[in-house]
Amino acid sequence: MPQDEQDYLNAVYRKASEVGSGIHGYGDEKTLDLARRVCAELEGGRTPAEVAREIRQTNGHAVAEMATYIVGNAETYLCPSH
C-alpha cells in the first residue's frame, strides 16, 4: 500500500477511535474508495462542505459521522491539488 494511502487510513481510523466511530469495520479498500471519490468530486469543482454533506446523506451511520474527517484527510493525504 502506498504511504499516502496508509497515512490517510491511519488518520481516519485514529479520529474514529477518538469519536467512537465504527468506520474501521467498513474496510480499508472501501474507505480508500470513498477518499478517491472525494478527490474526484473536489476536482470537479464541488466544495468540501458539499462533498461531506453528500457522504452524510448517502452512507451508513459509521461513515456519515466521519464525513468531515474523511473529506479533510482525503484533501491532506490523497488529493494532490487541494
ZAPAVO-29962 format. One record per atom (N, C-alpha, C, O, CB): x, y negated, z; residue number from 1; residue in one letter. Coordinates in Angstrom, 1 decimal, decimal comma. Glycine has a CB too. Layout:
! ZAPAVO-29962
px->X; py->Y; pz->Z; pos->NUM; code->A .
...
//
This chain:
! ZAPAVO-29962
px->0,9; py->1,2; pz->0,0; pos->1; code->M .
px->0,0; py->0,0; pz->0,0; pos->1; code->M .
px->0,9; py->-1,2; pz->0,0; pos->1; code->M .
px->1,8; py->-1,3; pz->0,8; pos->1; code->M .
px->-1,0; py->0,0; pz->1,2; pos->1; code->M .
px->0,6; py->-2,2; pz->-0,9; pos->2; code->P .
px->1,4; py->-3,4; pz->-0,9; pos->2; code->P .
px->1,3; py->-4,2; pz->0,5; pos->2; code->P .
px->0,3; py->-4,1; pz->1,2; pos->2; code->P .
px->0,9; py->-4,4; pz->-2,0; pos->2; code->P .
px->2,3; py->-4,9; pz->0,8; pos->3; code->Q .
px->2,4; py->-5,6; pz->2,1; pos->3; code->Q .
px->1,3; py->-6,6; pz->2,3; pos->3; code->Q .
px->0,7; py->-6,7; pz->3,3; pos->3; code->Q .
px->3,7; py->-6,3; pz->2,2; pos->3; code->Q .
px->0,9; py->-7,3; pz->1,2; pos->4; code->D .
px->-0,1; py->-8,3; pz->1,3; pos->4; code->D .
px->-1,4; py->-7,7; pz->1,7; pos->4; code->D .
px->-2,2; py->-8,2; pz->2,5; pos->4; code->D .
px->-0,2; py->-9,1; pz->0,0; pos->4; code->D .
px->-1,7; py->-6,5; pz->1,1; pos->5; code->E .
px->-3,0; py->-5,8; pz->1,5; pos->5; code->E .
px->-2,9; py->-5,3; pz->2,9; pos->5; code->E .
px->-3,9; py->-5,4; pz->3,6; pos->5; code->E .
px->-3,2; py->-4,6; pz->0,5; pos->5; code->E .
px->-1,8; py->-4,8; pz->3,3; pos->6; code->Q .
px->-1,7; py->-4,3; pz->4,7; pos->6; code->Q .
px->-1,8; py->-5,5; pz->5,7; pos->6; code->Q .
px->-2,4; py->-5,4; pz->6,7; pos->6; code->Q .
px->-0,3; py->-3,6; pz->4,9; pos->6; code->Q .
px->-1,2; py->-6,6; pz->5,4; pos->7; code->D .
px->-1,3; py->-7,8; pz->6,2; pos->7; code->D .
px->-2,8; py->-8,3; pz->6,3; pos->7; code->D .
px->-3,2; py->-8,6; pz->7,4; pos->7; code->D .
px->-0,4; py->-8,9; pz->5,7; pos->7; code->D .
px->-3,5; py->-8,2; pz->5,2; pos->8; code->Y .
px->-4,9; py->-8,6; pz->5,2; pos->8; code->Y .
px->-5,7; py->-7,7; pz->6,1; pos->8; code->Y .
px->-6,4; py->-8,1; pz->7,0; pos->8; code->Y .
px->-5,5; py->-8,5; pz->3,8; pos->8; code->Y .
px->-5,5; py->-6,4; pz->5,9; pos->9; code->L .
px->-6,2; py->-5,4; pz->6,8; pos->9; code->L .
px->-5,9; py->-5,6; pz->8,2; pos->9; code->L .
px->-6,8; py->-5,5; pz->9,1; pos->9; code->L .
px->-5,9; py->-4,0; pz->6,3; pos->9; code->L .
px->-4,6; py->-5,8; pz->8,5; pos->10; code->N .
px->-4,2; py->-6,0; pz->9,9; pos->10; code->N .
px->-4,9; py->-7,2; pz->10,6; pos->10; code->N .
px->-5,4; py->-7,1; pz->11,7; pos->10; code->N .
px->-2,7; py->-6,1; pz->10,0; pos->10; code->N .
px->-4,9; py->-8,3; pz->9,8; pos->11; code->A .
px->-5,6; py->-9,5; pz->10,3; pos->11; code->A .
px->-7,1; py->-9,3; pz->10,5; pos->11; code->A .
px->-7,6; py->-9,7; pz->11,6; pos->11; code->A .
px->-5,3; py->-10,6; pz->9,4; pos->11; code->A .
px->-7,7; py->-8,7; pz->9,6; pos->12; code->V .
px->-9,2; py->-8,4; pz->9,7; pos->12; code->V .
px->-9,5; py->-7,5; pz->10,8; pos->12; code->V .
px->-10,4; py->-7,8; pz->11,6; pos->12; code->V .
px->-9,8; py->-7,9; pz->8,4; pos->12; code->V .
px->-8,7; py->-6,4; pz->10,9; pos->13; code->Y .
px->-9,0; py->-5,4; pz->12,0; pos->13; code->Y .
px->-8,7; py->-6,0; pz->13,4; pos->13; code->Y .
px->-9,3; py->-5,6; pz->14,4; pos->13; code->Y .
px->-8,2; py->-4,2; pz->11,7; pos->13; code->Y .
px->-7,6; py->-6,8; pz->13,5; pos->14; code->R .
px->-7,3; py->-7,4; pz->14,7; pos->14; code->R .
px->-8,4; py->-8,3; pz->15,2; pos->14; code->R .
px->-8,8; py->-8,3; pz->16,4; pos->14; code->R .
px->-6,0; py->-8,3; pz->14,6; pos->14; code->R .
px->-9,0; py->-9,1; pz->14,3; pos->15; code->K .
px->-10,1; py->-10,0; pz->14,7; pos->15; code->K .
px->-11,3; py->-9,2; pz->15,0; pos->15; code->K .
px->-12,1; py->-9,5; pz->15,9; pos->15; code->K .
px->-10,4; py->-11,0; pz->13,5; pos->15; code->K .
px->-11,5; py->-8,1; pz->14,3; pos->16; code->A .
px->-12,7; py->-7,2; pz->14,5; pos->16; code->A .
px->-12,6; py->-6,6; pz->15,9; pos->16; code->A .
px->-13,6; py->-6,5; pz->16,6; pos->16; code->A .
px->-12,7; py->-6,1; pz->13,5; pos->16; code->A .
px->-11,4; py->-6,3; pz->16,4; pos->17; code->S .
px->-11,2; py->-5,8; pz->17,7; pos->17; code->S .
px->-11,6; py->-6,8; pz->18,8; pos->17; code->S .
px->-12,2; py->-6,5; pz->19,8; pos->17; code->S .
px->-9,8; py->-5,3; pz->17,9; pos->17; code->S .
px->-11,2; py->-8,1; pz->18,5; pos->18; code->E .
px->-11,4; py->-9,2; pz->19,4; pos->18; code->E .
px->-12,9; py->-9,4; pz->19,5; pos->18; code->E .
px->-13,4; py->-9,7; pz->20,6; pos->18; code->E .
px->-10,7; py->-10,4; pz->18,9; pos->18; code->E .
px->-13,7; py->-9,3; pz->18,4; pos->19; code->V .
px->-15,1; py->-9,7; pz->18,5; pos->19; code->V .
px->-16,0; py->-8,5; pz->18,6; pos->19; code->V .
px->-17,2; py->-8,6; pz->18,7; pos->19; code->V .
px->-15,5; py->-10,5; pz->17,2; pos->19; code->V .
px->-15,4; py->-7,3; pz->18,7; pos->20; code->G .
px->-16,2; py->-6,1; pz->18,8; pos->20; code->G .
px->-16,9; py->-5,6; pz->17,6; pos->20; code->G .
px->-18,0; py->-4,9; pz->17,7; pos->20; code->G .
px->-17,2; py->-6,3; pz->19,9; pos->20; code->G .
px->-16,4; py->-5,9; pz->16,4; pos->21; code->S .
px->-17,0; py->-5,5; pz->15,1; pos->21; code->S .
px->-16,6; py->-4,1; pz->14,8; pos->21; code->S .
px->-15,5; py->-3,6; pz->15,2; pos->21; code->S .
px->-16,6; py->-6,5; pz->14,0; pos->21; code->S .
px->-17,5; py->-3,4; pz->14,1; pos->22; code->G .
px->-17,2; py->-2,0; pz->13,7; pos->22; code->G .
px->-16,7; py->-2,0; pz->12,3; pos->22; code->G .
px->-16,9; py->-0,9; pz->11,6; pos->22; code->G .
px->-18,5; py->-1,2; pz->13,8; pos->22; code->G .
px->-16,2; py->-3,0; pz->11,7; pos->23; code->I .
px->-15,8; py->-3,0; pz->10,3; pos->23; code->I .
px->-14,7; py->-2,0; pz->10,0; pos->23; code->I .
px->-14,6; py->-1,6; pz->8,8; pos->23; code->I .
px->-15,3; py->-4,4; pz->9,9; pos->23; code->I .
px->-13,9; py->-1,6; pz->11,0; pos->24; code->H .
px->-12,9; py->-0,6; pz->10,7; pos->24; code->H .
px->-13,5; py->0,7; pz->10,1; pos->24; code->H .
px->-12,9; py->1,3; pz->9,3; pos->24; code->H .
px->-12,1; py->-0,3; pz->12,0; pos->24; code->H .
px->-14,7; py->1,0; pz->10,6; pos->25; code->G .
px->-15,4; py->2,2; pz->10,0; pos->25; code->G .
px->-15,8; py->2,0; pz->8,6; pos->25; code->G .
px->-16,2; py->3,0; pz->8,0; pos->25; code->G .
px->-16,6; py->2,5; pz->10,9; pos->25; code->G .
px->-15,8; py->0,9; pz->8,1; pos->26; code->Y .
px->-16,1; py->0,6; pz->6,7; pos->26; code->Y .
px->-15,1; py->1,2; pz->5,7; pos->26; code->Y .
px->-15,4; py->1,6; pz->4,6; pos->26; code->Y .
px->-16,2; py->-0,9; pz->6,4; pos->26; code->Y .
px->-13,8; py->1,3; pz->6,2; pos->27; code->G .
px->-12,8; py->1,9; pz->5,5; pos->27; code->G .
px->-11,9; py->0,9; pz->4,8; pos->27; code->G .
px->-12,3; py->-0,2; pz->4,4; pos->27; code->G .
px->-13,3; py->2,8; pz->4,4; pos->27; code->G .
px->-10,6; py->1,2; pz->4,7; pos->28; code->D .
px->-9,6; py->0,3; pz->4,1; pos->28; code->D .
px->-10,0; py->-0,1; pz->2,7; pos->28; code->D .
px->-9,9; py->-1,2; pz->2,3; pos->28; code->D .
px->-8,2; py->0,9; pz->4,2; pos->28; code->D .
px->-10,3; py->0,9; pz->1,9; pos->29; code->E .
px->-10,5; py->0,6; pz->0,4; pos->29; code->E .
px->-11,7; py->-0,3; pz->0,2; pos->29; code->E .
px->-11,6; py->-1,2; pz->-0,6; pos->29; code->E .
px->-10,6; py->1,9; pz->-0,3; pos->29; code->E .
px->-12,8; py->0,0; pz->0,9; pos->30; code->K .
px->-14,0; py->-0,9; pz->0,8; pos->30; code->K .
px->-13,7; py->-2,3; pz->1,3; pos->30; code->K .
px->-14,2; py->-3,3; pz->0,8; pos->30; code->K .
px->-15,2; py->-0,3; pz->1,6; pos->30; code->K .
px->-12,9; py->-2,4; pz->2,4; pos->31; code->T .
px->-12,6; py->-3,7; pz->3,0; pos->31; code->T .
px->-11,7; py->-4,4; pz->2,0; pos->31; code->T .
px->-11,9; py->-5,7; pz->1,8; pos->31; code->T .
px->-11,9; py->-3,5; pz->4,3; pos->31; code->T .
px->-10,8; py->-3,8; pz->1,3; pos->32; code->L .
px->-9,9; py->-4,4; pz->0,3; pos->32; code->L .
px->-10,7; py->-4,8; pz->-0,9; pos->32; code->L .
px->-10,5; py->-5,9; pz->-1,5; pos->32; code->L .
px->-8,8; py->-3,5; pz->-0,1; pos->32; code->L .
px->-11,7; py->-3,9; pz->-1,3; pos->33; code->D .
px->-12,5; py->-4,3; pz->-2,5; pos->33; code->D .
px->-13,3; py->-5,5; pz->-2,2; pos->33; code->D .
px->-13,5; py->-6,4; pz->-3,1; pos->33; code->D .
px->-13,5; py->-3,1; pz->-2,8; pos->33; code->D .
px->-13,8; py->-5,6; pz->-1,0; pos->34; code->L .
px->-14,5; py->-6,8; pz->-0,6; pos->34; code->L .
px->-13,7; py->-8,1; pz->-0,7; pos->34; code->L .
px->-14,1; py->-9,1; pz->-1,2; pos->34; code->L .
px->-15,1; py->-6,7; pz->0,8; pos->34; code->L .
px->-12,4; py->-8,0; pz->-0,3; pos->35; code->A .
px->-11,5; py->-9,1; pz->-0,4; pos->35; code->A .
px->-11,2; py->-9,4; pz->-1,8; pos->35; code->A .
px->-11,1; py->-10,6; pz->-2,2; pos->35; code->A .
px->-10,2; py->-8,8; pz->0,4; pos->35; code->A .
px->-11,1; py->-8,4; pz->-2,7; pos->36; code->R .
px->-10,8; py->-8,7; pz->-4,1; pos->36; code->R .
px->-12,0; py->-9,4; pz->-4,7; pos->36; code->R .
px->-11,9; py->-10,3; pz->-5,5; pos->36; code->R .
px->-10,6; py->-7,4; pz->-4,9; pos->36; code->R .
px->-13,2; py->-9,1; pz->-4,3; pos->37; code->R .
px->-14,4; py->-9,8; pz->-4,8; pos->37; code->R .
px->-14,4; py->-11,2; pz->-4,3; pos->37; code->R .
px->-14,8; py->-12,1; pz->-5,0; pos->37; code->R .
px->-15,7; py->-9,0; pz->-4,3; pos->37; code->R .
px->-14,0; py->-11,4; pz->-3,1; pos->38; code->V .
px->-13,9; py->-12,8; pz->-2,5; pos->38; code->V .
px->-13,0; py->-13,6; pz->-3,4; pos->38; code->V .
px->-13,3; py->-14,7; pz->-3,8; pos->38; code->V .
px->-13,4; py->-12,7; pz->-1,0; pos->38; code->V .
px->-11,8; py->-13,1; pz->-3,7; pos->39; code->C .
px->-10,9; py->-13,8; pz->-4,6; pos->39; code->C .
px->-11,5; py->-14,1; pz->-5,9; pos->39; code->C .
px->-11,3; py->-15,2; pz->-6,4; pos->39; code->C .
px->-9,6; py->-13,0; pz->-4,7; pos->39; code->C .
px->-12,2; py->-13,2; pz->-6,5; pos->40; code->A .
px->-12,8; py->-13,4; pz->-7,8; pos->40; code->A .
px->-13,9; py->-14,5; pz->-7,7; pos->40; code->A .
px->-13,9; py->-15,3; pz->-8,6; pos->40; code->A .
px->-13,4; py->-12,1; pz->-8,3; pos->40; code->A .
px->-14,6; py->-14,5; pz->-6,7; pos->41; code->E .
px->-15,7; py->-15,5; pz->-6,5; pos->41; code->E .
px->-15,1; py->-16,9; pz->-6,4; pos->41; code->E .
px->-15,5; py->-17,8; pz->-6,9; pos->41; code->E .
px->-16,6; py->-15,1; pz->-5,3; pos->41; code->E .
px->-14,0; py->-16,9; pz->-5,6; pos->42; code->L .
px->-13,3; py->-18,2; pz->-5,4; pos->42; code->L .
px->-12,7; py->-18,7; pz->-6,7; pos->42; code->L .
px->-12,7; py->-19,9; pz->-7,0; pos->42; code->L .
px->-12,2; py->-18,1; pz->-4,3; pos->42; code->L .
px->-12,1; py->-17,8; pz->-7,4; pos->43; code->E .
px->-11,5; py->-18,2; pz->-8,7; pos->43; code->E .
px->-12,6; py->-18,6; pz->-9,7; pos->43; code->E .
px->-12,3; py->-19,5; pz->-10,5; pos->43; code->E .
px->-10,8; py->-17,0; pz->-9,3; pos->43; code->E .
px->-13,8; py->-18,1; pz->-9,5; pos->44; code->G .
px->-14,9; py->-18,5; pz->-10,3; pos->44; code->G .
px->-15,6; py->-19,9; pz->-10,0; pos->44; code->G .
px->-16,5; py->-20,3; pz->-10,6; pos->44; code->G .
px->-16,0; py->-17,5; pz->-10,3; pos->44; code->G .
px->-15,0; py->-20,5; pz->-8,9; pos->45; code->G .
px->-15,5; py->-21,8; pz->-8,5; pos->45; code->G .
px->-16,4; py->-21,9; pz->-7,3; pos->45; code->G .
px->-16,8; py->-23,0; pz->-6,9; pos->45; code->G .
px->-16,2; py->-22,4; pz->-9,6; pos->45; code->G .
px->-16,7; py->-20,7; pz->-6,7; pos->46; code->R .
px->-17,6; py->-20,8; pz->-5,5; pos->46; code->R .
px->-16,7; py->-21,2; pz->-4,3; pos->46; code->R .
px->-15,5; py->-21,1; pz->-4,3; pos->46; code->R .
px->-18,2; py->-19,4; pz->-5,2; pos->46; code->R .
px->-17,4; py->-21,8; pz->-3,4; pos->47; code->T .
px->-16,7; py->-22,3; pz->-2,2; pos->47; code->T .
px->-16,6; py->-21,1; pz->-1,2; pos->47; code->T .
px->-17,4; py->-20,2; pz->-1,2; pos->47; code->T .
px->-17,5; py->-23,5; pz->-1,5; pos->47; code->T .
px->-15,6; py->-21,2; pz->-0,2; pos->48; code->P .
px->-15,5; py->-20,2; pz->0,8; pos->48; code->P .
px->-16,9; py->-20,0; pz->1,6; pos->48; code->P .
px->-17,2; py->-18,9; pz->1,9; pos->48; code->P .
px->-14,4; py->-20,6; pz->1,8; pos->48; code->P .
px->-17,5; py->-21,1; pz->1,9; pos->49; code->A .
px->-18,8; py->-21,0; pz->2,6; pos->49; code->A .
px->-19,9; py->-20,3; pz->1,8; pos->49; code->A .
px->-20,6; py->-19,5; pz->2,4; pos->49; code->A .
px->-19,3; py->-22,5; pz->2,9; pos->49; code->A .
px->-19,9; py->-20,5; pz->0,5; pos->50; code->E .
px->-20,9; py->-19,8; pz->-0,3; pos->50; code->E .
px->-20,6; py->-18,3; pz->-0,4; pos->50; code->E .
px->-21,5; py->-17,5; pz->-0,3; pos->50; code->E .
px->-20,9; py->-20,3; pz->-1,8; pos->50; code->E .
px->-19,3; py->-18,0; pz->-0,5; pos->51; code->V .
px->-18,9; py->-16,6; pz->-0,5; pos->51; code->V .
px->-19,2; py->-15,9; pz->0,8; pos->51; code->V .
px->-19,7; py->-14,8; pz->0,9; pos->51; code->V .
px->-17,4; py->-16,4; pz->-0,8; pos->51; code->V .
px->-18,9; py->-16,6; pz->1,9; pos->52; code->A .
px->-19,2; py->-16,0; pz->3,3; pos->52; code->A .
px->-20,7; py->-15,8; pz->3,5; pos->52; code->A .
px->-21,1; py->-14,8; pz->4,0; pos->52; code->A .
px->-18,6; py->-16,9; pz->4,4; pos->52; code->A .
px->-21,5; py->-16,7; pz->3,0; pos->53; code->R .
px->-22,9; py->-16,6; pz->3,1; pos->53; code->R .
px->-23,4; py->-15,4; pz->2,3; pos->53; code->R .
px->-24,3; py->-14,6; pz->2,8; pos->53; code->R .
px->-23,6; py->-17,9; pz->2,6; pos->53; code->R .
px->-22,9; py->-15,2; pz->1,1; pos->54; code->E .
px->-23,3; py->-14,0; pz->0,3; pos->54; code->E .
px->-22,9; py->-12,7; pz->1,0; pos->54; code->E .
px->-23,7; py->-11,8; pz->1,0; pos->54; code->E .
px->-22,7; py->-14,1; pz->-1,1; pos->54; code->E .
px->-21,7; py->-12,7; pz->1,6; pos->55; code->I .
px->-21,3; py->-11,5; pz->2,3; pos->55; code->I .
px->-22,3; py->-11,2; pz->3,5; pos->55; code->I .
px->-22,7; py->-10,0; pz->3,7; pos->55; code->I .
px->-19,9; py->-11,6; pz->2,9; pos->55; code->I .
px->-22,7; py->-12,2; pz->4,2; pos->56; code->R .
px->-23,6; py->-12,0; pz->5,3; pos->56; code->R .
px->-24,9; py->-11,5; pz->4,9; pos->56; code->R .
px->-25,6; py->-10,7; pz->5,6; pos->56; code->R .
px->-23,8; py->-13,4; pz->6,1; pos->56; code->R .
px->-25,4; py->-12,0; pz->3,7; pos->57; code->Q .
px->-26,7; py->-11,6; pz->3,2; pos->57; code->Q .
px->-26,7; py->-10,2; pz->2,5; pos->57; code->Q .
px->-27,8; py->-9,6; pz->2,4; pos->57; code->Q .
px->-27,2; py->-12,6; pz->2,2; pos->57; code->Q .
px->-25,6; py->-9,7; pz->2,0; pos->58; code->T .
px->-25,6; py->-8,5; pz->1,2; pos->58; code->T .
px->-24,9; py->-7,3; pz->1,8; pos->58; code->T .
px->-24,7; py->-6,3; pz->1,2; pos->58; code->T .
px->-25,0; py->-8,8; pz->-0,1; pos->58; code->T .
px->-24,5; py->-7,4; pz->3,1; pos->59; code->N .
px->-23,7; py->-6,3; pz->3,7; pos->59; code->N .
px->-24,3; py->-6,0; pz->5,0; pos->59; code->N .
px->-25,1; py->-6,8; pz->5,6; pos->59; code->N .
px->-22,2; py->-6,7; pz->3,8; pos->59; code->N .
px->-23,9; py->-4,8; pz->5,6; pos->60; code->G .
px->-24,4; py->-4,4; pz->6,9; pos->60; code->G .
px->-23,8; py->-5,3; pz->8,0; pos->60; code->G .
px->-23,0; py->-6,1; pz->7,7; pos->60; code->G .
px->-24,0; py->-3,0; pz->7,1; pos->60; code->G .
px->-24,4; py->-5,1; pz->9,2; pos->61; code->H .
px->-24,0; py->-6,0; pz->10,3; pos->61; code->H .
px->-22,5; py->-6,0; pz->10,6; pos->61; code->H .
px->-22,0; py->-7,1; pz->10,9; pos->61; code->H .
px->-24,7; py->-5,5; pz->11,5; pos->61; code->H .
px->-21,8; py->-4,9; pz->10,5; pos->62; code->A .
px->-20,4; py->-4,9; pz->10,9; pos->62; code->A .
px->-19,6; py->-5,8; pz->9,9; pos->62; code->A .
px->-18,6; py->-6,4; pz->10,4; pos->62; code->A .
px->-19,8; py->-3,4; pz->10,8; pos->62; code->A .
px->-20,0; py->-5,8; pz->8,7; pos->63; code->V .
px->-19,3; py->-6,6; pz->7,7; pos->63; code->V .
px->-19,8; py->-8,1; pz->7,8; pos->63; code->V .
px->-19,0; py->-9,0; pz->7,8; pos->63; code->V .
px->-19,5; py->-6,1; pz->6,3; pos->63; code->V .
px->-21,1; py->-8,2; pz->7,9; pos->64; code->A .
px->-21,7; py->-9,6; pz->7,9; pos->64; code->A .
px->-21,1; py->-10,4; pz->9,1; pos->64; code->A .
px->-20,9; py->-11,6; pz->8,9; pos->64; code->A .
px->-23,2; py->-9,4; pz->8,1; pos->64; code->A .
px->-20,9; py->-9,8; pz->10,2; pos->65; code->E .
px->-20,4; py->-10,6; pz->11,4; pos->65; code->E .
px->-19,0; py->-11,0; pz->11,2; pos->65; code->E .
px->-18,5; py->-11,9; pz->11,9; pos->65; code->E .
px->-20,6; py->-9,9; pz->12,6; pos->65; code->E .
px->-18,3; py->-10,4; pz->10,2; pos->66; code->M .
px->-16,9; py->-10,7; pz->10,0; pos->66; code->M .
px->-16,7; py->-11,6; pz->8,7; pos->66; code->M .
px->-15,6; py->-11,8; pz->8,3; pos->66; code->M .
px->-16,1; py->-9,5; pz->9,8; pos->66; code->M .
px->-17,8; py->-12,1; pz->8,1; pos->67; code->A .
px->-17,8; py->-12,7; pz->6,8; pos->67; code->A .
px->-16,8; py->-13,9; pz->6,7; pos->67; code->A .
px->-15,9; py->-13,9; pz->5,8; pos->67; code->A .
px->-19,1; py->-13,2; pz->6,4; pos->67; code->A .
px->-16,8; py->-14,8; pz->7,7; pos->68; code->T .
px->-15,9; py->-15,9; pz->7,7; pos->68; code->T .
px->-14,4; py->-15,5; pz->7,8; pos->68; code->T .
px->-13,6; py->-16,0; pz->7,1; pos->68; code->T .
px->-16,2; py->-16,9; pz->8,9; pos->68; code->T .
px->-14,2; py->-14,5; pz->8,6; pos->69; code->Y .
px->-12,8; py->-14,0; pz->8,7; pos->69; code->Y .
px->-12,3; py->-13,2; pz->7,5; pos->69; code->Y .
px->-11,2; py->-13,3; pz->7,1; pos->69; code->Y .
px->-12,7; py->-13,0; pz->9,9; pos->69; code->Y .
px->-13,3; py->-12,5; pz->6,8; pos->70; code->I .
px->-12,9; py->-11,8; pz->5,6; pos->70; code->I .
px->-12,5; py->-12,8; pz->4,5; pos->70; code->I .
px->-11,5; py->-12,6; pz->3,9; pos->70; code->I .
px->-14,1; py->-10,9; pz->5,1; pos->70; code->I .
px->-13,3; py->-13,8; pz->4,4; pos->71; code->V .
px->-13,0; py->-14,8; pz->3,4; pos->71; code->V .
px->-11,7; py->-15,5; pz->3,7; pos->71; code->V .
px->-10,8; py->-15,7; pz->2,8; pos->71; code->V .
px->-14,2; py->-15,9; pz->3,3; pos->71; code->V .
px->-11,5; py->-16,0; pz->4,9; pos->72; code->G .
px->-10,3; py->-16,7; pz->5,3; pos->72; code->G .
px->-9,1; py->-15,9; pz->5,2; pos->72; code->G .
px->-8,1; py->-16,4; pz->4,7; pos->72; code->G .
px->-10,4; py->-17,2; pz->6,7; pos->72; code->G .
px->-9,1; py->-14,6; pz->5,6; pos->73; code->N .
px->-8,0; py->-13,8; pz->5,4; pos->73; code->N .
px->-7,7; py->-13,4; pz->4,0; pos->73; code->N .
px->-6,6; py->-13,2; pz->3,6; pos->73; code->N .
px->-8,1; py->-12,5; pz->6,3; pos->73; code->N .
px->-8,7; py->-13,2; pz->3,2; pos->74; code->A .
px->-8,5; py->-12,9; pz->1,8; pos->74; code->A .
px->-7,8; py->-14,1; pz->1,1; pos->74; code->A .
px->-6,9; py->-13,9; pz->0,4; pos->74; code->A .
px->-9,9; py->-12,7; pz->1,1; pos->74; code->A .
px->-8,3; py->-15,3; pz->1,5; pos->75; code->E .
px->-7,6; py->-16,5; pz->0,9; pos->75; code->E .
px->-6,1; py->-16,6; pz->1,4; pos->75; code->E .
px->-5,2; py->-16,9; pz->0,6; pos->75; code->E .
px->-8,3; py->-17,8; pz->1,4; pos->75; code->E .
px->-5,8; py->-16,2; pz->2,6; pos->76; code->T .
px->-4,5; py->-16,3; pz->3,1; pos->76; code->T .
px->-3,6; py->-15,3; pz->2,5; pos->76; code->T .
px->-2,4; py->-15,6; pz->2,2; pos->76; code->T .
px->-4,5; py->-16,1; pz->4,6; pos->76; code->T .
px->-4,1; py->-14,0; pz->2,4; pos->77; code->Y .
px->-3,2; py->-12,9; pz->2,1; pos->77; code->Y .
px->-3,3; py->-12,4; pz->0,6; pos->77; code->Y .
px->-2,4; py->-11,9; pz->0,1; pos->77; code->Y .
px->-3,5; py->-11,8; pz->3,0; pos->77; code->Y .
px->-4,5; py->-12,6; pz->0,0; pos->78; code->L .
px->-4,7; py->-11,9; pz->-1,3; pos->78; code->L .
px->-5,1; py->-12,8; pz->-2,4; pos->78; code->L .
px->-5,1; py->-12,4; pz->-3,6; pos->78; code->L .
px->-5,8; py->-10,9; pz->-1,1; pos->78; code->L .
px->-5,5; py->-14,0; pz->-2,2; pos->79; code->C .
px->-5,9; py->-14,9; pz->-3,3; pos->79; code->C .
px->-4,7; py->-15,9; pz->-3,5; pos->79; code->C .
px->-4,6; py->-16,9; pz->-2,9; pos->79; code->C .
px->-7,2; py->-15,7; pz->-2,9; pos->79; code->C .
px->-3,9; py->-15,6; pz->-4,5; pos->80; code->P .
px->-2,7; py->-16,4; pz->-4,7; pos->80; code->P .
px->-2,9; py->-17,9; pz->-5,0; pos->80; code->P .
px->-2,1; py->-18,7; pz->-4,7; pos->80; code->P .
px->-1,9; py->-15,9; pz->-5,7; pos->80; code->P .
px->-4,0; py->-18,3; pz->-5,6; pos->81; code->S .
px->-4,2; py->-19,7; pz->-6,0; pos->81; code->S .
px->-5,0; py->-20,5; pz->-5,0; pos->81; code->S .
px->-5,4; py->-21,6; pz->-5,2; pos->81; code->S .
px->-4,9; py->-19,8; pz->-7,3; pos->81; code->S .
px->-5,3; py->-19,8; pz->-3,8; pos->82; code->H .
px->-6,1; py->-20,6; pz->-2,8; pos->82; code->H .
px->-5,3; py->-20,7; pz->-1,5; pos->82; code->H .
px->-5,8; py->-21,3; pz->-0,5; pos->82; code->H .
px->-7,4; py->-19,8; pz->-2,5; pos->82; code->H .
//
